[in-house]
Amino acid sequence: VVGERKGAGAVELEKLDSQARVAVRMPSAVADYLRQTYPNLNLQGVPLERQALQLLLSQQARYAVVDEAQLSRLSAEAEFAGLAVVGDIGLPQLLRVATRRDWPELASIVERALHAIPAKDLEQLHSRWLQPKYPRLGQSPGVWQNLSLLLVILLLASLAIVFWQRRQQRGLELRLLAAREDIALRAASEEALRLTQFSIDQSTVGILWVNWDSHVRYANRAAEEMLGYPAGGVIDRPLIDFEPNLHMDRWLNLWKRARASEEGAQSFETECVRADGSILPADVSLSFLRFRDSEYLVVYLNDVTERRRALAALRESEARLQGIAANVPGLVFRLERAPVTGQIDFAYISEGSETLVGYPPAVLAHRDTGLRSLVHPDDKASYHQTQDQALDTDSDWSWQGRILTRQGQQRWAEIKAITRRLDDGAFVWDGIVWDISESKRIELELASSREQLRELSAHLESVREEEKARIAREVHDELGQMLTVLKLETSMCELAYAQLDPGLHERLNSMKRLIAQLFQLVRDVATALRPPILDAGIASAIEWQARRFEARTQIPCLVQVPDNLPRLSDAKAIGLFRILQEALTNVMRHAQAHTVELSLTLEGAELCMSISDDGLGFDTASARPTSFGLVGMRERVLIMGGSLVLQSVQGEGTTLSVRVPLDPEQ
């Protein structure tokens, strides 16, 4: 059996699966033998053994079966140098009869000779020369009996050995378990002792064990570092070396009190002397300890240098805060709310309270008093509303209102407080109360002045509209009447003299056309001053103005008005009409709209007029705040007691909404 030299060693044909293809020369005795002996082999026949090896090299077959003599001859060629013998098929006749590797042709000669021998003689030759002369191992009964007896003896011996080993192992395991538990207990004790010693040595609290004679028996590293001594430098020193005021009588008194457990642990603050002579502020605690046959007083030292420094900084900060608060023109306060109970208290009120309201801070900080006691009765509702909202939402607090001083004076005050959360979860409001009476007076005067100006503007607008109406009536009545008479006179002249002179007839016709134009001009002037359609109501006026806008601009105008509207006063009707005119003028000049929608609706006790277009729109934030068109419309709306809302998005059009209250019914 031939395979690749880099293959996986020897091959047994009976273990090959049906996917492994084996190349062999067909027809041949070898092929017949393979079919009979290994019926599951996947055989591929070739005319020559060279071709079988070539199929192996081209990966078309996994193995090839060739005669050993032929393989010896072919393996000398470079093409087949990578092949090697990996097994045999168990057909030894070609090797047992007569073959020579140096004479490959001998195999074919012998094979022809064998074919020429009669079958009976060939069978005799095979049985004589090719069958083994000795019996096979599996055919000897004695061998199997001896082997069975040996296996039984070995099995019994193994069982005895296993039983003995298990007994020995069980006893050994028990002894090992006991030893392991003992070792674990000792290790745990030693580890606990080491941890305790390590914790004491590495503690940030200085620990001293002191005998009854005030000499130090033990000191941890923290105590040595606090006192400025090297390792072991504190041992056997008396405490008076570290605390000069601790004479023996005082020490014995402390010893007796601690030993008698009169007061439990004794604590006090003192100043110790370091090794370099510097002072160590320390917090001292004393506890009595009995250890074995000895008694000690354990001294715990805590360095309070940083605490004293922090307290000093805190006092300085409080003094600075009080100084700043005292110079603030108003009352500085802190309002605190407990995290659990929700109780509200004024934790701090500055001395400015006496200047502002005449009460000392202690009076206003009382839980039953507080700032609410200063609020004017008419403003208490707004005060509590803003305070409750700030407390409920944990937000900043802002309020303006009137307060009453201790002398009964009324002042305007403003509260501004900022909220923040402390580490313990409590919320505080830090704020200030200052007097805004002067600024409030100016604000009220300014508001009153604006209201007077608005009333004056309303009066002027009313007078102007009345004057326009009067002029419109005079123009319509007087000038219209004169034009009518002039037209009649012209017609009479035409009847009397037109036939006498053809040129005169033409001139009279020209005069009649001029008179007709004057009639139209008079009507336009009268309409511009005061449209007569207003007498029919605001709804009709809006419809009429929309149709005029369509005729002038060719922009469709959709109008929606209710059928039955309550009658408005002339001032409000004219005001709404003027706002509509100004809005449509802006649409015509700037919007470049394709459609305009006008609507008039009743919403409760208000009349709402809306003008919308689909034009360019604009950014209301960047619009000129002093645009006279918008300012005029806003002023007209304010005069009528209404409101104006302008909404516009660039590229999406503009909507103007005006709301005015209806007149109360007579």
C-alpha positions in Angstrom: 0.0 0.0 0.0 1.6 3.3 -1.1 0.7 6.7 0.2 2.2 10.2 0.5 5.4 10.4 2.5 4.0 13.2 4.7 0.9 11.1 5.6 -0.1 9.8 9.0 1.9 6.5 9.3 0.8 3.0 8.7 -2.6 2.2 7.2 -4.9 -0.7 7.8 -7.2 -1.3 4.8 -10.0 -2.8 6.9 -10.4 0.5 8.8 -10.7 2.7 5.7 -14.1 4.2 5.0 -15.9 4.0 1.7 -14.8 7.6 0.9 -11.1 6.7 0.7 -10.4 5.8 -3.0 -7.7 3.1 -3.6 -6.0 2.9 -7.1 -5.0 -0.6 -8.3 -4.1 -2.3 -11.6 -7.1 -4.0 -13.2 -7.5 -6.8 -14.1 -5.1 -8.5 -11.8 -4.9 -11.1 -9.0 -4.3 -8.2 -6.6 -7.5 -6.5 -7.5 -9.4 -9.8 -7.1 -7.9 -10.4 -3.8 -8.8 -6.9 -2.6 -12.4 -7.4 -3.6 -12.7 -10.7 -1.7 -10.8 -9.7 1.4 -11.9 -6.0 1.7 -15.3 -5.8 0.2 -15.9 -2.2 1.5 -12.9 -0.7 -0.2 -13.5 2.0 -2.9 -11.3 0.6 -5.7 -10.4 2.5 -8.8 -8.9 0.4 -11.6 -6.1 1.6 -13.9 -4.3 -0.3 -16.7 -0.8 0.3 -15.3 0.7 0.6 -11.9 2.4 3.9 -13.0 -1.1 5.4 -13.5 -2.1 4.2 -10.1 0.7 6.2 -8.5 -0.1 9.2 -10.7 -3.7 9.2 -9.4 -2.3 9.2 -5.9 -0.1 12.3 -6.8 -3.0 14.2 -8.4 -5.2 13.6 -5.2 -7.7 11.6 -7.2 -6.9 8.6 -5.0 -5.8 8.5 -1.4 -3.8 5.2 -1.7 -2.4 2.9 -4.4 -1.7 -0.8 -4.3 1.4 -1.9 -6.4 3.8 -4.8 -6.6 6.9 -4.2 -4.4 9.2 -4.9 -7.3 7.4 -2.4 -9.5 7.5 0.2 -6.7 11.2 -0.3 -6.3 11.7 0.5 -10.0 9.3 3.4 -10.1 10.4 5.1 -6.9 13.8 5.8 -8.5 12.0 8.4 -10.7 11.8 11.9 -9.4 8.1 12.1 -10.0 7.4 9.5 -7.3 10.1 10.5 -4.8 7.5 11.8 -2.4 5.7 8.5 -2.0 6.3 5.8 0.6 5.1 2.3 1.6 2.4 2.7 4.3 1.2 -0.9 4.6 0.6 -4.2 2.8 -2.6 -6.0 1.7 -1.7 -9.5 3.1 -1.1 -11.2 -0.3 2.5 -12.6 0.0 2.6 -15.0 -2.9 4.3 -12.5 -5.2 7.1 -12.2 -2.7 7.2 -15.8 -1.5 7.6 -17.5 -4.9 10.5 -15.6 -6.5 11.0 -11.9 -6.9 14.0 -9.7 -7.1 14.0 -5.9 -6.7 16.9 -5.5 -9.0 15.0 -7.5 -11.7 11.5 -6.1 -11.9 10.7 -8.2 -15.1 11.0 -11.3 -13.0 7.6 -10.7 -11.4 5.7 -10.9 -14.7 7.7 -13.9 -15.8 6.8 -15.7 -12.5 3.2 -14.7 -12.8 3.0 -16.1 -16.3 4.6 -19.3 -15.1 2.1 -19.5 -12.2 -0.8 -19.2 -14.6 0.7 -22.0 -16.7 0.8 -24.4 -13.7 -2.4 -26.5 -13.3 -4.7 -25.4 -10.5 -4.2 -28.6 -8.6 -0.5 -28.4 -8.6 -0.7 -24.7 -7.7 -2.9 -25.5 -4.7 -0.3 -28.0 -3.5 2.5 -25.5 -3.9 0.5 -22.9 -1.9 -0.4 -25.2 1.0 3.2 -26.5 1.1 5.2 -23.2 0.8 2.8 -20.4 1.7 0.8 -21.7 4.7 2.6 -21.4 8.2 3.9 -24.7 9.7 3.1 -23.7 13.3 -0.3 -23.4 15.0 -1.7 -19.9 15.6 -1.9 -18.5 19.1 -5.6 -18.2 19.1 -6.0 -21.9 18.3 -4.2 -23.2 21.5 -6.7 -24.1 24.4 -4.0 -24.2 27.0 -3.0 -20.6 26.4 -6.5 -19.3 27.0 -6.9 -21.4 30.2 -3.6 -20.1 31.6 -4.4 -16.6 30.6 -7.9 -16.8 32.4 -6.3 -18.1 35.6 -3.7 -15.4 35.6 -6.4 -12.7 35.2 -8.5 -14.1 38.1 -5.4 -14.1 40.4 -4.6 -10.6 39.3 -8.2 -9.5 40.0 -8.2 -10.9 43.5 -4.9 -9.4 44.3 -6.0 -6.0 43.1 -9.2 -6.2 45.2 -7.2 -7.0 48.3 -4.8 -4.2 47.7 -7.6 -1.7 47.0 -9.4 -2.7 50.2 -6.2 -2.4 52.3 -5.4 1.0 50.7 -8.9 2.3 51.4 -8.6 1.4 55.1 -5.2 3.1 55.4 -6.5 6.1 53.4 -9.5 6.6 55.6 -7.4 6.6 58.8 -4.9 8.9 57.2 -7.7 11.3 56.1 -9.1 11.5 59.6 -5.7 12.3 61.0 -5.0 14.9 58.3 -8.5 16.5 58.8 -7.9 16.9 62.5 -4.4 18.3 61.8 -5.8 20.6 59.2 -8.5 22.0 61.5 -5.9 22.6 64.2 -3.6 24.4 61.7 -6.5 26.5 60.4 -7.5 27.5 63.9 -4.0 28.5 64.7 -3.6 30.3 61.4 -6.9 32.2 62.0 -5.8 33.2 65.4 -2.4 34.3 64.2 -4.0 36.2 61.3 -6.5 37.9 63.6 -3.7 38.8 65.9 -1.7 40.2 63.0 -4.6 42.2 61.7 -5.4 43.6 65.1 -1.7 44.6 65.6 -1.6 46.0 62.1 -4.8 48.0 62.7 -3.5 49.4 65.9 -0.1 50.2 64.5 -1.5 51.8 61.3 -4.4 53.6 63.0 -4.5 57.4 62.6 -5.4 57.6 66.3 -2.5 57.7 68.6 -2.7 54.8 71.2 -0.6 54.6 74.4 -0.7 51.9 77.1 0.4 53.5 80.3 1.3 51.9 83.7 0.0 53.1 87.0 3.3 55.1 87.4 2.5 57.0 84.2 5.3 55.4 82.2 4.4 54.3 78.6 4.3 50.5 78.1 3.2 50.6 74.4 2.8 53.2 71.7 1.6 52.7 68.2 3.3 54.4 65.2 0.6 57.2 65.0 1.3 58.3 68.6 5.1 58.3 67.9 4.6 60.4 64.8 2.2 62.8 66.5 4.7 63.4 69.4 7.7 63.6 67.0 9.6 60.6 68.3 11.3 57.7 66.3 10.1 54.2 66.5 10.3 53.0 70.2 11.3 56.5 71.4 8.1 56.9 73.5 8.4 53.6 75.4 9.3 53.9 79.2 8.9 57.7 79.1 6.6 59.3 81.7 3.5 61.2 80.5 4.8 64.4 82.1 7.4 64.6 79.2 4.5 65.1 76.8 2.1 67.0 79.1 4.0 69.2 81.5 0.8 69.9 83.5 0.1 66.2 84.2 1.9 65.9 87.6 1.7 62.7 89.5 -1.2 63.6 91.7 -3.4 64.5 88.8 -2.4 61.3 87.0 -3.2 59.1 90.0 -6.6 60.8 90.3 -7.3 60.0 86.6 -6.1 56.4 87.2 -8.5 56.0 90.1 -11.5 57.4 88.4 -10.9 55.3 85.3 -10.3 52.1 87.4 -13.4 52.7 89.4 -15.4 53.3 86.1 -17.1 56.3 87.7 -17.6 58.2 84.4 -16.8 55.6 81.8 -14.3 56.9 79.1 -12.9 60.3 80.2 -12.3 62.8 77.4 -10.7 66.3 77.4 -8.7 68.5 75.2 -5.1 69.4 76.0 -1.9 70.6 74.5 1.0 68.2 74.3 4.7 69.0 73.8 6.4 67.3 70.8 10.0 66.2 70.9 11.1 69.4 69.1 9.3 71.5 71.6 6.4 72.5 69.4 2.8 72.3 70.7 0.4 69.6 69.6 -3.3 70.3 70.2 -4.9 67.0 71.0 -8.2 65.5 72.0 -7.5 62.8 74.7 -9.7 59.9 75.7 -8.9 57.5 78.6 -10.0 53.9 79.0 -9.0 51.3 81.7 -7.6 48.0 80.4 -6.8 44.7 82.2 -4.5 42.5 80.1 -3.4 39.2 81.7 -2.0 40.1 85.1 -1.4 43.8 84.4 -3.5 46.9 84.4 -3.1 49.8 82.0 -4.7 53.1 81.2 -5.2 53.3 77.4 -4.7 56.9 76.1 -6.2 57.8 72.7 -4.7 60.9 71.1 -6.4 62.7 68.2 -4.6 65.6 66.5 -7.0 68.5 66.4 -4.7 70.9 64.6 -6.7 70.9 61.4 -10.0 71.1 63.3 -8.8 74.2 65.2 -7.6 75.6 61.9 -11.0 74.9 60.3 -12.8 76.4 63.3 -10.7 79.5 63.0 -11.4 79.7 59.3 -15.1 79.2 60.0 -15.2 82.0 62.5 -13.3 84.2 60.1 -15.8 83.3 57.3 -18.8 84.0 59.6 -17.3 87.3 60.6 -16.7 88.2 57.0 -20.2 87.1 56.0 -21.7 89.2 58.9 -19.6 92.2 57.8 -20.8 91.8 54.2 -24.4 91.3 55.3 -24.3 94.3 57.6 -23.3 96.5 54.7 -25.9 95.1 52.3 -28.8 97.6 51.9 -31.5 95.2 53.0 -32.1 92.1 55.0 -30.0 88.9 54.3 -31.5 85.6 55.4 -31.2 81.8 55.1 -34.3 79.7 55.1 -33.8 75.9 55.9 -36.1 73.0 55.5 -35.4 69.8 57.4 -35.0 66.7 55.2 -37.2 64.4 57.3 -39.8 66.5 59.1 -40.0 69.3 56.5 -39.9 71.9 59.2 -39.0 75.4 57.9 -36.9 77.7 60.0 -34.9 80.9 59.4 -31.4 79.8 60.3 -29.9 83.3 59.8 -31.2 86.9 59.5 -28.8 89.8 59.3 -28.7 92.9 61.4 -30.1 94.8 58.5 -33.6 93.8 59.7 -33.6 96.7 62.2 -32.8 99.2 59.5 -35.4 97.8 57.1 -38.4 97.0 59.4 -37.3 98.0 62.9 -37.2 94.4 64.3 -34.1 92.7 65.6 -33.0 89.4 63.9 -34.0 87.3 66.9 -37.6 88.4 66.7 -37.9 87.6 62.9 -36.0 84.3 63.3 -38.6 83.0 65.7 -40.7 80.2 64.3 -44.0 81.9 65.1 -42.9 85.2 63.5 -40.8 85.0 60.4 -41.0 87.3 57.4 -44.7 86.5 56.9 -45.5 88.7 59.9 -44.2 91.7 58.0 -46.4 91.2 54.8 -49.3 93.6 54.2 -52.6 91.8 54.7 -53.6 92.4 51.0 -50.4 90.8 49.8 -50.3 87.8 52.1 -51.9 85.6 49.4 -49.3 86.3 46.8 -46.5 85.9 49.4 -47.7 82.4 50.5 -48.3 81.4 46.9 -44.7 82.1 45.8 -43.2 80.7 49.0 -45.2 77.5 48.8 -44.3 77.1 45.1 -40.6 77.5 45.9 -40.8 75.0 48.8 -42.8 72.4 46.9 -40.6 72.5 43.7 -37.3 73.2 45.5 -36.8 76.2 43.2 -35.7 79.8 43.6 -38.1 82.2 45.4 -39.0 85.6 44.1 -41.7 87.9 45.4 -42.7 91.6 45.3 -45.2 93.2 47.7 -45.8 95.6 50.5 -44.5 95.1 54.1 -45.3 96.9 57.3 -42.5 98.2 59.6 -42.5 98.2 63.3 -43.7 101.8 63.3 -46.6 100.9 60.9 -45.1 102.4 57.8 -45.8 100.8 54.5 -42.9 99.9 52.2 -42.5 98.0 49.0 -40.1 95.1 49.3 -38.7 92.5 47.0 -37.5 89.0 48.0 -34.9 87.1 45.9 -33.7 83.7 47.2 -31.6 81.0 45.5 -32.1 77.4 46.5 -29.4 74.7 47.0 -29.1 71.3 48.5 -26.8 70.4 51.4 -24.9 67.2 51.8 -27.4 65.9 54.4 -30.3 66.3 51.9 -31.7 69.5 53.4 -32.6 72.4 51.1 -31.7 76.0 52.0 -32.8 79.3 50.4 -30.2 82.0 50.6 -31.8 85.3 49.9 -32.2 89.0 50.5 -35.0 91.4 51.2 -34.5 95.0 50.1 -36.6 98.1 50.0 -37.9 99.0 46.5 -40.3 101.7 47.6 -38.6 104.4 45.6 -38.3 102.3 42.4 -41.9 101.1 42.9 -43.1 104.6 43.2 -41.3 105.6 40.0 -42.7 102.4 38.3 -46.3 103.2 39.4 -45.9 106.8 38.3 -44.5 105.7 35.0 -47.4 103.2 34.5 -49.9 106.0 35.5 -48.2 108.3 33.0 -48.4 105.7 30.3 -52.1 105.1 31.1 -52.8 108.8 30.9 -50.9 109.0 27.5 -52.9 106.1 26.3 -56.2 107.7 27.4 -55.1 110.9 25.7 -54.2 109.0 22.5 -57.6 107.3 22.6 -59.3 110.7 23.0 -57.3 112.1 20.2 -58.0 109.1 18.0 -61.7 109.5 18.8 -61.6 113.2 18.0 -59.8 112.5 14.8 -62.3 109.8 13.7 -65.2 112.2 14.6 -63.5 114.9 12.6 -63.0 112.5 9.7 -66.7 111.5 9.9 -67.7 115.2 9.9 -65.5 116.1 7.0 -66.7 113.0 5.1 -70.3 114.1 5.6 -69.6 117.6 4.6 -67.7 116.5 1.5 -70.4 114.1 0.6 -73.3 116.4 1.3 -72.1 119.9 0.4 -69.6 119.2 -2.4 -71.9 116.4 -3.7 -74.8 118.8 -3.8 -72.8 121.4 -5.6 -71.6 118.9 -8.2 -75.1 117.7 -8.7 -76.3 121.3 -9.4 -73.3 121.8 -11.7 -74.1 118.6 -13.6 -77.8 119.8 -14.0 -76.6 123.2 -15.3 -74.3 121.6 -17.7 -77.1 119.4 -19.0 -79.4 122.5 -19.4 -76.7 124.3 -21.4 -76.3 121.2 -23.6 -80.0 121.2 -24.3 -80.2 124.9 -25.0 -77.0 125.6 -27.0 -75.4 122.4 -28.1 -77.2 122.5 -31.5 -75.9 126.0 -32.2 -72.2 125.2 -32.1 -70.8 121.7 -32.5 -67.6 122.7 -30.6 -69.7 123.7 -27.7 -71.3 120.3 -27.6 -67.9 118.6 -27.4 -66.9 120.9 -24.5 -70.0 120.3 -22.6 -69.5 116.5 -22.8 -65.9 117.0 -21.5 -67.3 119.0 -18.6 -69.8 116.2 -17.8 -67.0 113.7 -17.8 -65.0 115.9 -15.4 -68.0 116.3 -13.2 -68.4 112.5 -13.1 -64.8 112.1 -12.1 -65.3 114.7 -9.4 -68.3 112.7 -8.1 -66.1 109.5 -7.9 -63.3 111.5 -6.2 -65.7 112.9 -3.6 -67.0 109.4 -2.9 -63.5 108.0 -2.6 -62.5 110.8 -0.2 -65.6 110.4 1.9 -65.0 106.6 2.0 -61.4 107.0 3.0 -62.3 109.4 5.8 -65.1 107.1 7.1 -66.5 104.2 5.1 -70.3 104.4 5.2 -70.4 100.6 5.3 -69.4 100.9 9.0 -72.9 102.0 9.7 -74.0 98.4 8.7 -71.8 96.8 11.2 -68.2 95.5 11.5 -69.0 92.2 9.7 -70.2 94.0 6.6 -67.3 96.4 6.7 -64.8 93.5 6.8 -66.5 91.8 3.8 -66.5 95.2 1.9 -62.8 95.8 2.6 -61.9 92.3 1.6 -63.7 92.7 -1.8 -61.8 96.1 -2.4 -58.5 94.3 -1.5 -59.3 91.6 -4.0 -60.1 94.1 -6.7 -57.0 96.1 -6.1 -54.4 93.3 -5.7 -56.0 90.3 -7.5 -55.3 88.2 -4.3 -58.1 85.9 -3.2 -59.5 86.9 0.2 -61.5 84.3 2.1 -63.9 85.9 4.7 -65.6 84.0 7.6 -67.9 86.1 9.8 -70.8 84.9 12.0 -74.4 85.8 11.0 -75.4 87.5 14.2 -72.9 89.7 16.0 -73.6 92.0 18.9 -73.3 95.6 18.0 -69.9 97.2 18.8 -69.4 100.8 19.8 -68.3 103.1 17.0 -64.8 103.4 18.6 -64.2 99.7 18.7 -65.7 99.1 15.2 -63.6 101.9 13.7 -60.5 100.6 15.6 -60.9 97.0 14.3 -61.5 98.4 10.8 -58.4 100.5 10.9 -56.3 97.5 12.1 -57.7 95.5 9.3 -56.8 98.2 6.8 -53.2 98.4 8.1 -52.8 94.6 8.1 -54.0 94.3 4.5 -51.7 97.1 3.5 -48.8 95.2 5.0 -49.8 92.1 3.2 -50.0 94.0 -0.1 -46.6 95.6 0.4 -44.4 92.9 2.0 -46.0 89.5 2.1 -46.1 88.4 -1.6 -49.0 86.2 -0.6 -51.3 84.1 -2.8 -54.3 83.9 -0.5 -55.5 85.8 2.6 -58.0 84.5 5.2 -60.1 86.9 7.4 -62.2 85.5 10.2 -64.3 87.1 12.9 -65.4 84.9 15.8 -67.0 85.2 19.2 -65.1 83.6 22.0 -66.9 84.1 25.3 -67.0 87.8 26.1 -64.4 88.7 23.5 -64.5 89.3 19.8 -61.5 87.9 17.9 -60.4 89.0 14.4 -57.7 87.0 12.6 -55.9 87.9 9.4 -53.7 85.1 7.9 -51.6 85.0 4.7 -49.4 82.4 3.1 -46.7 84.8 2.1 -43.0 85.1 2.9 -43.4 85.6 6.6 -40.6 87.0 8.8 -38.7 86.4 12.0 -40.7 88.2 14.7 -37.6 88.3 17.0 -35.6 90.3 14.4 -38.5 92.6 13.5 -38.0 96.3 14.2 -39.6 96.9 17.6 -40.4 100.5 16.5 -42.2 99.7 13.3 -45.0 102.3 13.2 -47.5 100.0 11.6 -47.2 97.4 14.4 -46.9 100.1 17.1 -50.1 101.8 15.8 -52.0 98.5 15.8 -50.9 97.6 19.3 -51.8 101.0 20.6 -55.3 100.8 19.1 -55.8 97.4 20.7 -54.6 98.6 24.1 -57.0 101.6 23.8 -59.8 99.2 23.3 -58.7 97.1 26.2 -57.8 94.1 24.1 -54.7 92.2 23.1 -52.8 91.6 19.8 -50.7 88.5 19.0 -48.4 88.3 15.9 -47.3 84.9 14.8 -45.0 84.4 11.8 -42.5 81.8 10.5 -40.2 82.7 7.7 -41.4 81.1 4.5 -44.8 80.0 6.1 -46.8 83.2 6.3 -48.1 85.4 9.0 -51.1 85.4 11.3 -52.4 88.5 13.2 -54.9 87.9 16.0 -56.8 90.7 17.7 -59.1 90.3 20.7 -61.3 93.0 22.1 -63.8 92.7 24.9 -67.5 93.1 23.9 -69.4 96.2 25.1 -71.5 95.4 28.2 -75.2 95.1 27.4 -77.2 98.3 28.0 
